[in-house]
């Protein structure tokens, strides 16, 4: 049973436009959500997080939105740059349990 | 310093070899993790150490043996591996296991089992 779902395996966006990556979860106990970015043959890099008491967190070009009633979060990247091309993993946390990862979305930003 | 280091970067071993992967962090984190990642898949949790004690073993075969010599170091001892164990092995750390703690990942060790 997949508790964190990223239903789009890939996404292509033009440079300068907005990239929107989506993530859905099923476990209502999750209270902390994270996005990681991963280049091939490297470890994931922490990007941005949001706690369940917020609905938005912003860091530079990256904004994460959380809709608790829909159990949905999204990562917005604006403007998108070619260096943003990577696999993005959504992850969720609750209590003392380790992170639960989604399967990832491959973002390609086209110049 | 928000770095997790892993050695070696690449490792090729035969099925009869014994080798070890090493991980180090100096952020004062008390939780350390081993993950296995296959291509086009998310990281798959193997082991969790909390305050140098093994707290989670996700039913990993005994040919993988973790060790936490101190709060900064984490090893993964490998013995009699199978070709299907070839993957990227990632180490991560966080302040503690509990929520509201980001995990920081190392660059990984690319393991090939012949």
Backbone of each chain as ProteinMPNN parsed JSONL, in Angstrom:
{"seq_chain_A": "XXXXXXXXXXXXXXXXXXXXXXXXXXXXXXXXXXXXXXXXXXXXXXXXXXXXXXXXXXXXXXXXXXXXXXXXXXXXXXXXXXXXXXXXXXXXXXXXXXXXXXXXXXXXXXX", "coords_chain_A": {"N_chain_A": [[0.858, -1.188, 0.0], [0.753, 2.039, -1.058], [1.705, 4.835, 0.599], [2.486, 7.379, 0.01], [2.128, 9.122, -2.883], [3.257, 9.838, -6.116], [1.98, 10.658, -8.917], [2.712, 11.396, -11.461], [5.149, 10.285, -13.495], [6.948, 11.721, -15.014], [7.814, 15.047, -16.177], [7.821, 17.756, -18.38], [9.084, 20.992, -18.891], [9.228, 24.325, -20.098], [12.106, 26.411, -20.041], [12.137, 29.086, -17.698], [9.417, 29.04, -17.284], [6.729, 27.957, -15.051], [7.165, 25.159, -12.929], [5.245, 22.519, -11.75], [4.995, 20.163, -9.351], [3.361, 17.331, -8.178], [1.951, 15.66, -5.283], [0.395, 13.12, -3.472], [-1.072, 11.86, -0.463], [-1.962, 9.207, 1.803], [-2.043, 8.646, 4.496], [-3.363, 10.037, 7.282], [-2.023, 10.674, 9.551], [0.427, 11.713, 8.963], [2.589, 14.437, 9.507], [4.548, 16.068, 8.654], [6.189, 17.186, 5.809], [8.354, 16.685, 3.052], [10.46, 17.718, 0.354], [12.729, 16.312, -1.898], [15.517, 16.547, -4.067], [17.071, 14.876, -6.721], [19.968, 14.086, -8.454], [21.283, 11.978, -11.1], [23.075, 9.119, -9.912], [23.756, 10.344, -7.522], [23.268, 11.261, -4.038], [20.008, 12.025, -2.613], [19.056, 15.445, -2.295], [18.043, 17.615, 0.224], [15.335, 19.82, -0.168], [13.036, 21.506, 0.466], [10.621, 21.931, 3.1], [7.481, 21.317, 4.837], [5.317, 21.816, 7.557], [2.397, 20.271, 9.019], [0.827, 22.22, 10.107], [0.918, 24.389, 8.593], [0.066, 25.972, 5.424], [1.566, 26.767, 3.38], [4.921, 27.144, 2.279], [7.811, 28.959, 1.58], [10.804, 29.268, -0.302], [12.976, 31.044, -1.812], [13.029, 30.315, -5.198], [11.398, 28.194, -4.85], [8.34, 26.859, -3.764], [6.228, 25.291, -1.501], [3.046, 23.901, -1.284], [0.406, 22.944, 0.856], [-2.467, 21.017, 1.11], [-4.419, 19.963, 3.382], [-6.98, 18.869, 3.721], [-7.464, 17.697, 1.293], [-5.405, 15.961, 1.255], [-3.017, 16.51, -0.146], [-0.07, 17.729, -1.661], [2.009, 20.187, -3.246], [4.804, 21.132, -5.225], [6.136, 24.083, -6.309], [8.108, 25.502, -8.779], [9.575, 28.381, -9.736], [11.173, 30.964, -11.561], [11.586, 28.157, -13.766], [14.67, 26.455, -14.269], [17.319, 25.152, -16.392], [19.118, 23.702, -14.778], [17.476, 22.69, -12.857], [16.578, 20.311, -13.686], [15.988, 17.102, -12.792], [15.305, 14.286, -10.605], [12.503, 14.457, -8.544], [11.605, 13.832, -5.266], [8.888, 13.315, -3.156], [8.312, 13.234, 0.33], [7.154, 11.941, 3.473], [6.401, 12.259, 6.964], [5.732, 10.92, 10.235], [5.28, 11.046, 13.701], [7.518, 8.916, 15.365], [8.405, 7.491, 13.24], [10.314, 6.448, 10.341], [11.039, 8.335, 7.301], [8.655, 8.275, 4.63], [8.78, 7.662, 1.278], [7.707, 8.95, -1.921], [7.447, 7.715, -5.343], [8.778, 9.357, -7.058], [9.256, 12.067, -9.417], [10.371, 12.776, -12.608], [11.797, 15.678, -13.644], [12.185, 17.644, -16.479], [13.734, 20.411, -17.694], [13.501, 22.451, -20.357], [15.634, 24.228, -22.431]], "CA_chain_A": [[0.0, 0.0, 0.0], [1.616, 3.201, -1.195], [1.155, 5.903, 1.417], [2.845, 8.641, -0.633], [2.024, 8.841, -4.319], [3.553, 10.854, -7.115], [1.343, 9.971, -10.038], [3.339, 11.747, -12.738], [6.549, 9.852, -13.484], [7.818, 12.696, -15.649], [7.231, 16.355, -16.478], [8.708, 18.62, -19.172], [8.689, 22.389, -18.765], [10.13, 25.262, -20.787], [12.889, 27.287, -19.169], [11.481, 30.343, -17.376], [8.02, 28.824, -16.905], [6.539, 27.347, -13.741], [7.064, 23.695, -12.809], [4.393, 22.118, -10.628], [5.098, 18.729, -9.074], [2.286, 16.979, -7.256], [2.147, 14.532, -4.384], [-0.785, 12.799, -2.668], [-0.778, 10.904, 0.601], [-3.166, 8.551, 2.32], [-1.986, 8.524, 5.956], [-3.707, 11.323, 7.894], [-1.123, 10.92, 10.683], [1.615, 12.442, 8.503], [2.522, 15.817, 9.954], [5.691, 16.818, 8.142], [6.365, 16.781, 4.419], [9.622, 17.168, 2.531], [10.808, 17.478, -1.044], [14.139, 16.074, -2.171], [15.912, 16.597, -5.465], [18.133, 13.883, -6.91], [20.632, 13.929, -9.746], [21.714, 10.588, -11.277], [24.265, 8.627, -9.202], [24.048, 11.147, -6.336], [22.262, 11.147, -3.0], [18.983, 13.069, -2.628], [19.358, 16.704, -1.606], [16.864, 18.219, 0.823], [14.983, 21.043, -0.874], [12.108, 22.332, 1.23], [9.687, 21.131, 3.895], [6.322, 22.026, 5.381], [4.632, 21.075, 8.619], [0.96, 20.183, 8.761], [0.104, 23.374, 10.641], [1.011, 25.46, 7.595], [-0.418, 25.588, 4.097], [2.506, 27.254, 2.367], [6.265, 27.506, 2.705], [8.505, 29.484, 0.406], [12.25, 29.436, -0.172], [13.495, 31.448, -3.117], [12.195, 29.936, -6.35], [10.643, 26.99, -4.489], [7.228, 27.024, -2.832], [5.447, 24.07, -1.292], [1.681, 24.131, -0.828], [-0.203, 21.774, 1.472], [-3.924, 21.012, 1.258], [-4.622, 18.821, 4.283], [-8.28, 18.22, 3.511], [-7.338, 16.864, 0.086], [-4.19, 15.136, 1.412], [-2.287, 16.802, -1.38], [0.883, 18.823, -1.633], [2.63, 20.454, -4.536], [6.034, 21.926, -5.236], [6.186, 25.008, -7.438], [9.43, 26.062, -9.053], [9.404, 29.461, -10.704], [11.138, 30.365, -12.889], [12.335, 26.907, -13.919], [15.966, 26.59, -14.922], [17.817, 23.845, -16.843], [19.749, 23.015, -13.652], [16.448, 22.07, -12.02], [16.276, 18.989, -14.249], [16.372, 16.089, -11.799], [14.148, 13.552, -10.072], [12.027, 15.059, -7.308], [10.887, 12.9, -4.399], [8.077, 13.792, -2.049], [8.439, 12.326, 1.464], [6.284, 12.318, 4.589], [6.866, 11.828, 8.273], [4.79, 11.019, 11.348], [5.77, 10.516, 14.962], [8.894, 8.425, 15.399], [8.639, 6.571, 12.121], [11.169, 7.037, 9.302], [10.393, 8.939, 6.138], [8.044, 7.468, 3.578], [9.036, 8.354, 0.019], [6.988, 8.647, -3.146], [8.286, 7.077, -6.364], [9.565, 10.364, -7.75], [8.87, 12.643, -10.705], [11.539, 13.293, -13.339], [11.54, 16.982, -14.262], [13.113, 18.078, -17.523], [13.529, 21.811, -18.043], [14.034, 22.578, -21.71], [16.112, 25.593, -22.718]], "C_chain_A": [[0.894, 1.238, 0.0], [1.019, 4.359, -0.433], [1.443, 7.281, 0.832], [2.92, 8.374, -2.13], [2.407, 10.068, -5.144], [3.122, 10.246, -8.438], [1.921, 10.319, -11.398], [4.789, 11.305, -12.711], [7.49, 10.879, -14.113], [7.041, 13.962, -16.005], [8.262, 17.143, -17.283], [8.176, 20.037, -19.135], [9.715, 23.249, -19.506], [10.86, 26.11, -19.741], [12.148, 28.611, -18.948], [10.031, 30.196, -16.945], [7.95, 28.179, -15.529], [6.496, 25.826, -13.856], [6.198, 23.409, -11.589], [4.459, 20.608, -10.485], [4.109, 18.392, -7.966], [2.573, 15.719, -6.453], [0.861, 14.338, -3.581], [-0.395, 11.794, -1.588], [-2.081, 10.358, 1.178], [-3.208, 8.533, 3.851], [-2.237, 9.883, 6.61], [-2.838, 11.64, 9.116], [0.152, 11.663, 10.255], [1.5, 13.895, 8.927], [3.698, 16.66, 9.475], [6.01, 16.277, 6.767], [7.617, 17.439, 3.86], [9.709, 16.896, 1.043], [12.325, 17.339, -1.146], [14.341, 16.101, -3.678], [17.076, 15.63, -5.637], [18.639, 13.894, -8.343], [21.087, 12.473, -9.864], [23.004, 10.284, -10.512], [24.685, 9.526, -8.04], [22.985, 10.889, -5.286], [21.226, 12.249, -3.128], [19.427, 14.283, -1.814], [18.064, 17.286, -1.066], [16.609, 19.58, 0.184], [14.159, 21.975, 0.014], [11.16, 21.427, 1.988], [8.509, 21.99, 4.346], [5.708, 21.173, 6.478], [3.13, 21.167, 8.397], [0.175, 21.363, 9.32], [0.155, 24.562, 9.668], [0.36, 25.009, 6.295], [0.526, 26.047, 2.986], [3.862, 27.513, 3.011], [7.078, 27.863, 1.47], [9.993, 29.62, 0.699], [12.796, 29.751, -1.558], [12.536, 31.087, -4.232], [11.251, 28.773, -6.033], [9.561, 27.311, -3.462], [6.506, 25.692, -2.716], [4.095, 24.481, -0.705], [1.13, 22.833, -0.258], [-1.706, 21.974, 1.617], [-4.278, 19.774, 2.076], [-5.929, 18.112, 4.023], [-8.251, 17.31, 2.296], [-6.19, 15.882, 0.182], [-3.312, 15.275, 0.166], [-1.272, 17.903, -1.111], [1.511, 18.987, -3.011], [3.867, 21.312, -4.325], [6.01, 22.774, -6.497], [7.605, 25.54, -7.57], [9.234, 27.149, -10.108], [10.469, 30.539, -10.502], [11.981, 29.087, -12.946], [13.62, 27.16, -14.695], [16.46, 25.212, -15.365], [18.467, 23.045, -15.713], [18.763, 22.372, -12.689], [16.093, 20.674, -12.526], [16.849, 17.908, -13.344], [15.127, 15.266, -11.485], [13.784, 14.166, -8.724], [11.198, 14.041, -6.522], [10.133, 13.674, -3.333], [8.237, 12.779, -0.918], [7.589, 12.849, 2.616], [6.729, 11.623, 5.857], [5.712, 11.86, 9.267], [5.429, 10.4, 12.577], [7.231, 10.121, 14.897], [9.2, 7.469, 14.265], [9.523, 7.247, 11.079], [10.345, 7.62, 8.162], [9.776, 7.889, 5.22], [8.172, 8.264, 2.279], [8.001, 7.987, -1.032], [7.962, 8.094, -4.167], [9.075, 8.08, -7.198], [8.945, 10.83, -9.054], [10.122, 13.202, -11.362], [11.144, 14.587, -14.036], [12.619, 17.279, -15.29], [12.771, 19.523, -17.866], [14.268, 22.064, -19.351], [14.405, 24.029, -21.985], [15.486, 26.144, -23.988]], "O_chain_A": [[1.68, 1.459, 0.921], [-0.066, 4.828, -0.777], [0.73, 8.243, 1.121], [3.675, 7.514, -2.585], [1.939, 11.179, -4.895], [3.828, 9.413, -9.007], [1.658, 9.627, -12.382], [5.592, 11.886, -11.98], [8.679, 10.915, -13.796], [5.816, 13.963, -16.119], [9.436, 17.193, -16.917], [6.982, 20.271, -19.319], [10.906, 22.94, -19.534], [10.301, 26.471, -18.706], [11.6, 29.186, -19.888], [9.468, 31.095, -16.321], [8.977, 27.89, -14.915], [5.871, 25.278, -14.763], [6.399, 23.993, -10.523], [4.037, 19.866, -11.372], [4.034, 19.082, -6.949], [3.325, 14.841, -6.876], [0.302, 15.308, -3.067], [0.506, 10.979, -1.783], [-3.145, 10.964, 1.054], [-4.283, 8.417, 4.439], [-1.404, 10.783, 6.5], [-2.907, 12.744, 9.656], [0.875, 12.185, 11.104], [0.457, 14.523, 8.739], [3.827, 17.826, 9.848], [6.094, 15.065, 6.569], [7.908, 18.599, 4.152], [9.101, 15.953, 0.537], [13.089, 18.119, -0.576], [13.458, 15.73, -4.452], [17.968, 15.572, -4.791], [17.882, 13.739, -9.3], [21.26, 11.798, -8.849], [23.917, 11.109, -10.476], [25.839, 9.484, -7.612], [21.918, 10.359, -5.597], [21.519, 13.304, -3.69], [20.086, 14.153, -0.783], [17.093, 17.436, -1.807], [17.524, 20.385, 0.014], [14.561, 23.11, 0.272], [10.915, 20.292, 1.58], [8.537, 23.217, 4.249], [5.595, 19.954, 6.342], [2.653, 22.04, 7.671], [-1.016, 21.499, 9.04], [-0.478, 25.594, 9.891], [0.128, 23.818, 6.086], [0.311, 25.755, 1.81], [3.952, 28.025, 4.127], [7.04, 27.168, 0.455], [10.395, 30.026, 1.79], [13.046, 28.856, -2.366], [11.375, 31.495, -4.222], [10.405, 28.413, -6.852], [9.819, 27.943, -2.437], [6.21, 25.047, -3.722], [4.01, 25.282, 0.226], [1.353, 21.756, -0.811], [-2.161, 22.973, 2.175], [-4.418, 18.678, 1.534], [-5.994, 16.885, 4.095], [-8.924, 16.279, 2.264], [-6.011, 15.053, -0.71], [-2.929, 14.294, -0.471], [-1.566, 18.882, -0.426], [1.539, 18.061, -3.822], [3.957, 22.1, -3.383], [5.882, 22.259, -7.607], [8.217, 25.97, -6.593], [8.789, 26.878, -11.223], [10.658, 30.994, -9.374], [12.981, 28.97, -12.239], [13.661, 27.955, -15.634], [16.066, 24.203, -14.78], [18.368, 21.818, -15.701], [19.154, 21.604, -11.811], [15.376, 19.937, -11.85], [18.063, 17.822, -13.159], [14.046, 15.512, -12.022], [14.646, 14.369, -7.87], [10.233, 13.471, -7.03], [10.678, 14.574, -2.692], [8.293, 11.578, -1.18], [7.337, 14.049, 2.72], [7.344, 10.557, 5.831], [4.823, 12.707, 9.172], [6.051, 9.341, 12.492], [8.077, 10.888, 14.436], [10.168, 6.712, 14.338], [9.496, 8.47, 10.938], [9.133, 7.425, 8.074], [10.295, 6.785, 5.058], [7.722, 9.407, 2.198], [7.48, 6.871, -1.047], [9.161, 8.008, -3.904], [9.953, 7.686, -7.966], [8.208, 10.093, -9.709], [10.847, 13.997, -10.764], [10.272, 14.597, -14.905], [13.812, 17.178, -15.006], [11.65, 19.821, -18.278], [15.487, 21.912, -19.439], [13.597, 24.938, -21.798], [15.775, 27.276, -24.377]]}, "seq_chain_B": "XXXXXXXXXXXXXXXXXXXXXXXXXXXXXXXXXXXXXXXXXXXXXXXXXXXXXXXXXXXXXXXXXXXXXXXXXXXXXXXXXXXXXXXXXXXXXXXXXXXXXXXXXXXXXXXXXX", "coords_chain_B": {"N_chain_B": [[28.49, 22.741, 8.947], [26.95, 20.63, 6.859], [27.246, 18.075, 5.905], [27.199, 14.728, 4.788], [29.344, 12.12, 4.482], [30.475, 9.491, 2.341], [32.219, 6.472, 1.802], [33.493, 3.701, -0.107], [33.219, 5.57, -3.25], [32.581, 4.099, -5.463], [32.16, 0.567, -5.825], [33.179, -2.614, -6.689], [32.47, -5.964, -6.427], [32.975, -9.497, -5.922], [30.851, -12.383, -5.524], [31.806, -13.834, -3.384], [33.268, -12.174, -1.854], [34.203, -10.073, 0.99], [33.287, -6.95, 2.063], [33.212, -3.468, 3.151], [31.058, -0.676, 3.626], [31.354, 2.786, 4.311], [30.255, 5.495, 6.375], [30.003, 8.871, 7.392], [29.263, 11.548, 9.608], [29.295, 14.872, 10.897], [27.5, 16.441, 12.232], [26.412, 16.227, 14.647], [24.217, 14.644, 14.732], [21.888, 12.2, 15.908], [20.599, 10.131, 14.769], [20.955, 7.708, 12.306], [20.982, 6.315, 9.01], [20.644, 3.604, 6.696], [20.033, 3.245, 3.271], [18.854, 1.616, 0.325], [19.009, 2.048, -3.134], [17.551, 1.436, -6.183], [17.678, 1.851, -9.775], [15.482, 4.352, -10.991], [13.736, 4.125, -8.884], [12.368, 4.876, -5.599], [14.354, 5.707, -2.644], [15.011, 2.91, -0.559], [14.379, 1.956, 2.63], [16.738, 0.439, 4.813], [18.114, 0.064, 7.348], [17.908, 1.6, 10.609], [19.604, 3.575, 12.899], [19.414, 4.715, 16.166], [20.647, 6.865, 18.486], [23.027, 5.362, 18.483], [22.09, 2.802, 18.64], [20.629, -0.024, 17.077], [17.548, 0.491, 15.725], [15.628, 0.003, 13.827], [15.212, -2.601, 11.559], [14.644, -3.397, 8.422], [13.752, -6.055, 7.665], [16.057, -7.015, 6.368], [18.297, -9.064, 4.472], [20.695, -11.27, 6.068], [23.192, -11.075, 4.962], [23.853, -8.49, 4.8], [25.252, -6.393, 7.148], [24.89, -4.102, 9.602], [26.728, -1.555, 11.411], [27.389, 0.583, 14.135], [29.834, 2.305, 15.222], [30.317, 4.664, 16.664], [28.797, 7.86, 17.482], [29.178, 9.313, 15.17], [29.805, 7.706, 13.073], [28.924, 5.205, 10.678], [28.72, 1.965, 9.554], [28.429, -0.456, 6.896], [28.56, -3.755, 6.565], [29.388, -6.14, 4.155], [28.738, -9.316, 2.821], [29.013, -12.233, 0.916], [27.267, -11.403, -1.193], [24.614, -11.05, -3.644], [24.129, -10.804, -7.219], [21.783, -9.288, -7.636], [21.868, -7.513, -5.577], [23.216, -5.338, -6.401], [23.327, -1.88, -6.51], [22.642, 1.587, -5.633], [23.888, 2.608, -2.622], [22.811, 4.391, 0.046], [23.597, 6.595, 2.667], [22.192, 8.297, 5.422], [21.466, 11.003, 7.701], [19.882, 12.377, 10.635], [18.718, 14.766, 13.084], [17.262, 13.512, 15.173], [15.206, 10.53, 15.187], [12.563, 11.273, 15.134], [9.665, 13.086, 13.861], [9.604, 16.242, 12.005], [12.228, 16.533, 11.453], [14.727, 16.947, 9.156], [16.192, 14.655, 6.884], [19.521, 14.223, 5.968], [21.311, 13.334, 3.181], [24.068, 11.29, 2.117], [26.409, 11.094, -0.683], [26.318, 8.565, -1.685], [27.211, 5.09, -2.353], [28.076, 3.397, -5.183], [27.382, 0.205, -5.838], [28.469, -2.736, -7.358], [27.813, -6.062, -7.92], [29.388, -8.899, -8.957]], "CA_chain_B": [[28.795, 21.564, 8.139], [25.749, 19.805, 6.677], [27.67, 17.059, 4.961], [27.335, 13.308, 5.087], [30.318, 11.565, 3.531], [30.433, 8.036, 2.173], [33.303, 5.852, 1.055], [34.017, 4.32, -1.331], [32.209, 6.091, -4.154], [32.214, 2.953, -6.293], [32.7, -0.694, -5.33], [32.847, -3.813, -7.459], [32.872, -7.109, -5.625], [32.464, -10.795, -6.299], [29.865, -12.923, -4.589], [32.456, -14.433, -2.213], [34.05, -11.141, -1.157], [33.7, -9.319, 2.145], [33.664, -5.546, 1.966], [32.446, -2.592, 4.041], [30.761, 0.697, 3.233], [31.503, 3.656, 5.474], [29.489, 6.74, 6.362], [30.405, 9.73, 8.495], [28.645, 12.878, 9.708], [29.771, 15.624, 12.051], [26.48, 17.438, 12.537], [25.859, 15.931, 15.963], [22.966, 13.906, 14.568], [21.849, 10.959, 16.681], [19.921, 9.104, 13.969], [21.637, 7.438, 11.034], [20.161, 5.411, 8.204], [21.103, 3.023, 5.43], [19.022, 3.022, 2.255], [19.258, 1.02, -0.942], [18.206, 2.627, -4.204], [17.689, 0.917, -7.543], [17.371, 2.859, -10.787], [14.098, 4.76, -11.207], [12.93, 3.76, -7.713], [12.723, 5.711, -4.44], [15.224, 5.044, -1.656], [14.337, 1.861, 0.208], [15.02, 1.923, 3.943], [17.284, -0.851, 5.264], [18.385, 0.079, 8.792], [17.929, 2.876, 11.316], [20.263, 3.619, 14.203], [19.022, 5.842, 16.994], [21.584, 6.917, 19.615], [23.992, 4.276, 18.283], [21.468, 1.48, 18.777], [19.798, -0.398, 15.946], [16.149, 0.593, 16.125], [14.787, -0.56, 12.772], [15.808, -3.46, 10.54], [13.501, -3.643, 7.549], [13.82, -7.429, 7.142], [17.168, -7.072, 5.415], [19.027, -10.333, 4.597], [21.841, -11.216, 6.995], [24.438, -10.791, 4.253], [24.103, -7.084, 5.105], [25.393, -6.294, 8.589], [25.241, -2.73, 9.955], [27.48, -1.339, 12.652], [27.51, 1.998, 14.471], [30.902, 2.336, 16.22], [30.106, 5.837, 17.522], [27.67, 8.69, 17.014], [29.486, 9.954, 13.891], [30.162, 6.711, 12.063], [28.007, 4.101, 10.392], [29.285, 1.037, 8.572], [27.587, -1.543, 6.392], [29.433, -4.859, 6.189], [28.778, -6.915, 3.079], [29.348, -10.644, 2.688], [28.264, -13.204, 0.108], [26.16, -10.711, -1.846], [24.101, -11.569, -4.903], [24.102, -9.752, -8.263], [20.613, -8.404, -7.484], [22.162, -6.511, -4.543], [23.835, -4.187, -7.06], [22.447, -0.715, -6.324], [23.253, 2.743, -4.965], [23.64, 2.527, -1.189], [22.799, 5.738, 0.584], [23.581, 6.819, 4.105], [21.554, 9.564, 5.766], [21.409, 11.272, 9.132], [18.984, 13.435, 11.072], [18.961, 15.054, 14.503], [16.697, 12.33, 15.834], [14.319, 9.823, 14.26], [11.207, 11.832, 15.186], [9.225, 13.976, 12.798], [10.132, 17.603, 11.985], [13.675, 16.456, 11.288], [15.131, 16.604, 7.801], [17.302, 13.72, 6.714], [20.546, 14.655, 5.026], [21.865, 12.154, 2.529], [25.381, 11.276, 1.519], [26.399, 10.942, -2.14], [26.057, 7.168, -2.027], [28.217, 4.173, -2.896], [27.525, 2.584, -6.28], [27.877, -1.161, -5.647], [28.223, -3.726, -8.411], [28.161, -7.418, -7.497], [29.57, -9.72, -10.164]], "C_chain_B": [[27.555, 20.678, 8.046], [26.056, 18.643, 5.756], [27.69, 15.664, 5.579], [28.276, 12.739, 4.038], [30.222, 10.047, 3.514], [31.645, 7.577, 1.38], [33.082, 4.354, 0.981], [32.884, 4.872, -2.183], [31.661, 4.973, -5.051], [32.846, 1.699, -5.696], [32.216, -1.816, -6.233], [33.334, -5.007, -6.647], [32.268, -8.398, -6.177], [31.567, -11.334, -5.209], [30.505, -13.542, -3.348], [33.22, -13.403, -1.381], [33.369, -10.66, 0.111], [34.195, -7.887, 2.003], [32.82, -4.735, 2.953], [32.241, -1.228, 3.4], [30.83, 1.559, 4.486], [30.747, 4.96, 5.265], [29.891, 7.55, 7.577], [29.653, 11.056, 8.443], [29.147, 13.546, 10.987], [28.801, 16.747, 12.392], [25.886, 17.213, 13.923], [24.532, 15.2, 15.9], [23.019, 12.584, 15.314], [21.049, 9.869, 15.975], [20.666, 8.948, 12.658], [20.944, 6.281, 10.345], [20.981, 4.814, 7.062], [19.89, 2.798, 4.532], [19.679, 2.319, 1.069], [18.386, 1.642, -2.025], [18.559, 1.985, -5.539], [17.249, 2.012, -8.506], [15.867, 3.076, -10.904], [13.159, 4.337, -10.068], [13.262, 4.725, -6.588], [13.703, 4.982, -3.533], [14.404, 4.065, -0.815], [15.072, 1.706, 1.538], [15.489, 0.517, 4.293], [17.385, -0.881, 6.792], [18.291, 1.507, 9.325], [18.662, 2.68, 12.631], [19.818, 4.883, 14.919], [19.885, 5.811, 18.253], [22.477, 5.674, 19.65], [23.399, 2.878, 18.486], [20.583, 1.21, 17.567], [18.334, -0.361, 16.37], [15.198, 0.024, 15.077], [15.654, -1.385, 11.829], [14.652, -3.892, 9.659], [13.621, -5.006, 6.853], [14.895, -7.579, 6.067], [17.901, -8.409, 5.584], [20.301, -10.189, 5.418], [23.174, -11.019, 6.279], [24.794, -9.302, 4.329], [24.142, -6.942, 6.623], [25.791, -4.871, 8.965], [26.005, -2.672, 11.265], [27.575, 0.157, 12.881], [28.55, 2.131, 15.575], [30.807, 3.528, 17.178], [29.063, 6.735, 16.87], [27.929, 9.34, 15.66], [29.646, 8.966, 12.749], [29.101, 5.632, 11.917], [28.653, 3.252, 9.313], [28.223, 0.063, 8.089], [28.523, -2.622, 5.862], [28.689, -5.777, 5.225], [29.488, -8.25, 2.93], [28.428, -11.556, 1.892], [27.054, -12.558, -0.558], [25.796, -11.391, -3.157], [24.108, -10.455, -5.95], [22.918, -8.796, -8.121], [20.788, -7.378, -6.36], [22.872, -5.291, -5.131], [22.858, -3.019, -7.027], [23.297, 0.449, -5.822], [22.887, 2.65, -3.487], [23.855, 3.912, -0.576], [22.801, 5.714, 2.099], [22.9, 8.17, 4.339], [21.629, 9.761, 7.277], [20.377, 12.357, 9.395], [19.223, 13.647, 12.56], [18.494, 13.894, 15.372], [15.743, 11.68, 14.832], [12.969, 10.531, 14.136], [10.929, 12.793, 14.038], [9.764, 15.385, 12.997], [11.658, 17.616, 11.926], [14.016, 16.043, 9.868], [16.239, 15.563, 7.858], [18.245, 14.286, 5.672], [21.25, 13.417, 4.49], [23.312, 12.368, 2.098], [25.281, 11.065, 0.013], [26.175, 9.503, -2.595], [27.305, 6.404, -2.45], [27.535, 3.343, -3.967], [28.154, 1.203, -6.191], [27.478, -2.03, -6.825], [28.708, -5.08, -7.913], [28.225, -8.307, -8.736], [29.303, -11.191, -9.873]], "O_chain_B": [[27.155, 20.051, 9.028], [25.232, 18.264, 4.924], [28.128, 15.457, 6.71], [28.028, 12.866, 2.839], [29.931, 9.41, 4.526], [32.045, 8.217, 0.408], [32.533, 3.776, 1.919], [31.712, 4.662, -1.869], [30.469, 4.911, -5.352], [33.937, 1.758, -5.128], [31.024, -1.955, -6.506], [34.491, -5.046, -6.229], [31.209, -8.395, -6.805], [31.53, -10.801, -4.101], [29.815, -13.757, -2.351], [33.756, -13.731, -0.323], [32.161, -10.805, 0.295], [35.393, -7.65, 1.842], [31.847, -5.237, 3.516], [33.124, -0.697, 2.725], [30.429, 1.14, 5.572], [30.616, 5.457, 4.146], [30.098, 7.002, 8.66], [29.434, 11.616, 7.369], [29.387, 12.895, 12.004], [29.201, 17.844, 12.784], [24.966, 17.921, 14.331], [23.803, 15.139, 16.889], [24.058, 11.925, 15.354], [20.846, 8.792, 16.535], [20.971, 9.931, 11.981], [20.394, 5.388, 10.989], [21.894, 5.45, 6.537], [18.872, 2.249, 4.953], [20.886, 2.418, 0.848], [17.171, 1.753, -1.861], [19.714, 1.992, -5.964], [16.556, 2.959, -8.132], [15.083, 2.127, -10.914], [11.95, 4.209, -10.262], [14.329, 5.34, -6.606], [13.863, 3.766, -3.644], [13.273, 4.348, -0.418], [16.254, 1.362, 1.562], [14.766, -0.462, 4.108], [16.807, -1.751, 7.443], [18.551, 2.478, 8.614], [18.383, 1.745, 13.381], [19.841, 5.977, 14.354], [19.855, 4.834, 19.001], [22.655, 5.034, 20.687], [24.13, 1.888, 18.502], [19.877, 2.098, 17.09], [17.926, -1.095, 17.27], [14.086, -0.389, 15.405], [16.695, -0.926, 11.36], [13.785, -4.657, 10.084], [13.593, -5.098, 5.626], [14.676, -8.178, 5.014], [18.11, -8.851, 6.713], [20.909, -9.119, 5.459], [24.194, -10.814, 6.937], [25.9, -8.903, 3.965], [23.194, -7.319, 7.311], [26.915, -4.458, 8.681], [25.95, -3.578, 12.097], [27.811, 0.92, 11.944], [28.197, 2.077, 16.753], [31.167, 3.422, 18.351], [28.513, 6.398, 15.821], [27.0, 9.869, 15.051], [29.624, 9.356, 11.581], [28.472, 5.209, 12.886], [29.082, 3.765, 8.279], [27.244, -0.206, 8.785], [29.192, -2.436, 4.846], [27.532, -6.138, 5.443], [30.718, -8.3, 2.915], [27.228, -11.642, 2.156], [25.948, -13.094, -0.5], [26.557, -12.191, -3.701], [24.093, -9.277, -5.592], [23.037, -7.616, -8.452], [19.96, -6.481, -6.203], [23.102, -4.312, -4.421], [21.711, -3.143, -7.456], [24.503, 0.315, -5.615], [21.707, 2.616, -3.14], [24.93, 4.505, -0.673], [22.102, 4.921, 2.728], [23.032, 9.081, 3.521], [21.83, 8.809, 8.032], [20.039, 13.148, 8.514], [19.848, 12.819, 13.221], [19.243, 13.372, 16.197], [15.505, 12.224, 13.754], [12.299, 10.39, 13.112], [11.84, 13.246, 13.345], [10.323, 15.69, 14.05], [12.294, 18.598, 12.307], [13.659, 14.955, 9.418], [17.097, 15.579, 8.741], [17.817, 14.768, 4.623], [21.719, 12.569, 5.249], [23.72, 13.479, 1.759], [24.184, 10.876, -0.513], [25.876, 9.257, -3.763], [28.312, 6.989, -2.848], [26.541, 2.666, -3.703], [29.349, 1.054, -6.447], [26.318, -2.061, -7.237], [29.868, -5.232, -7.529], [27.244, -8.449, -9.467], [29.408, -12.027, -10.771]]}, "name": "protein", "num_of_chains": 2, "seq": "XXXXXXXXXXXXXXXXXXXXXXXXXXXXXXXXXXXXXXXXXXXXXXXXXXXXXXXXXXXXXXXXXXXXXXXXXXXXXXXXXXXXXXXXXXXXXXXXXXXXXXXXXXXXXXXXXXXXXXXXXXXXXXXXXXXXXXXXXXXXXXXXXXXXXXXXXXXXXXXXXXXXXXXXXXXXXXXXXXXXXXXXXXXXXXXXXXXXXXXXXXXXXXXXXXXXXXXXXXXXXXXXX"}
